[in-house]
Amino acid sequence: MKLEEDNLGFLLTDVTRLLRRVAEKRLQGSSLTLSQARALKYIAINEGVRQVELAELLEIQPMTLARQIDLLAEAGLVERRPDPKDRRAHLIYLTEQADAQLEVIKQMSRGVRQDALAGLTDEQADILRFALYHMHQNLARLA
C-alpha cells in the first residue's frame, strides 16, 4: 500500500477493522463476543457508570447496550444497581466473576497488540502511540 498523506483516514479505518477481526478470532471459544468484551472493559474502567452514559462511551444505542448488559448479567459478570440520584436509571458494576473474563480480554488484547506491532522497535511503537494519542486529543477538542 502506498503511504500518502490523504490516505490517513482510510488507513486508520482499515487498521481498526483488522484489529477487530483479529480480536474476534482470538475470542472464539470464549463465552464473550467482542461487543460484550468491549462493554465489560469499559465497565471496568468506569465502574458505577449509568447505563445511558456507558452507551455514549461505547457509541452504541442504549437499547443495544441494554441487551448486552442483560447477557452479561445473566452470565453473572455485571449487576445493575439503582441510581440513588435517579430512580429511573441504573448503575453498572462488575461482579467477582468478571475478573476471569477481564483476564481473558487482557490476554487477547496483549496478543493482538503484539501481532499489530510486530516488526516495530519499542521506540517506533512509542512514537505511534504518542502520535495517535495526540491526534485523538486534537480531534476530541473539535468533536
N, C-alpha and C positions, 0 to 999 in steps of 0.2 A: 504494500500500500504506500503510495506516495504521500509523504507528510507535507501538507500545505497548510498555510495559516488559516484558510477558510474551512478546513476540514475538522476543526476542533470540536464543534458540536456533534458532528456525525461520529467522530472517533469516540468521544465520551459516551454517546448513546450506545454504540456498538460494544464498548468495553463493559458498560453496565449490563447490557443484555447477556453478554457472555459470562460475566460474573454470576448473574442469576442462574443461568443454565447449568454452570458447573456446580454451584451451591445446591441446586435441586437434585442433581445427580448424586452428590455426596450425602444428601439427606435421605436418599432412597433406602428403605429398610428401617428408617426411623419412624416413630409414630407421628412426627410433625411434618407439615407442609412448610415450604419456605415462607409463606404468608404468616403461618402460625409462629414460626421461629422468629420472624421479624417482630411480630406483636409481643412475643414473650421477652425478647431482648429490650424492646422499648419500655415495657412494663418494668423490667429490672432496673433500667436507668432512671425511670420516672415513677417509682412505686408510689401508690396512692393517688395516681393521676385520675382525673374524671374521664369517664369513657368517651365523652364527646371531644375532649382535648386530645386524647390518645388517637382518635380517628383523624384529627387535624395533623398531628405529628406524623402519622403514617401515610397521610394524604390519600385516605380512602373514605368511602361513605360510612356514616355512622351505622347504618343497617348491616353493611358488610362486616364491620368490626364486631357488631353485636353477635353475629353468627360465629365469628372466630372465637370470641370470648366465651360463648356458650360451649363450644367444643373444648376449649382449654379448661373451663370449669368442670365439665363432665369428666375430663381426664384427671382432674384433681390438681391441676397446675396453678390455677388462679382462683381467686374468690372476689366476688363483688361485695362491697360493704356500702351501706347507705352513707351519703354525704351529709354530715351534720349541718352543713350550711344550706343545703338544698335537698329537700326530701324527694324530689323527682330524679335526682342524679345519683349515680353510683361511682364509688372509687374502686380502682382495681389494684389488688395486691397479689403477690406471689404466695404460693404455699411452699412448705418444705420440700414437697415432691418436685417442684420446679428446678431445684438445684441440679439434679441429674440431667435434665433436659438442657439446662443452660450450659452444662459442661459439654454436651454433645454439640451444641451450637458453637461454643468456643473452639472446639477441636475442628469442626467443619470450617469455620471462618479462618482459622490458622492455616489449614491446608489449602484453601482457595487462595489466600493471600500469598503463601509461599509459591504456589503454581503461577500466580499472576506476576509476581516479581522475579521469577526465575531469570537468571542472566543479568540482573542488575546488581551493581555493588550496593553496599549499605548506604553509601553516600548518595548514589543516584536515587535509591528508594526514598531517602530522607528528603531530597530535593523535590521529588514527585509529590510526596505528602505535603510538603510546605506549599508548593505551587497550587495544589488542589484546595488546600485549606484557605489560602489567600484568595483564590478565585471564588470560593464559597462565601467568604466574608464580603468581598466586593459585590457579588450578586445579591446576597441577602439584604444588603442596605438598599438595593433598588427594588426589591420584590414587595 
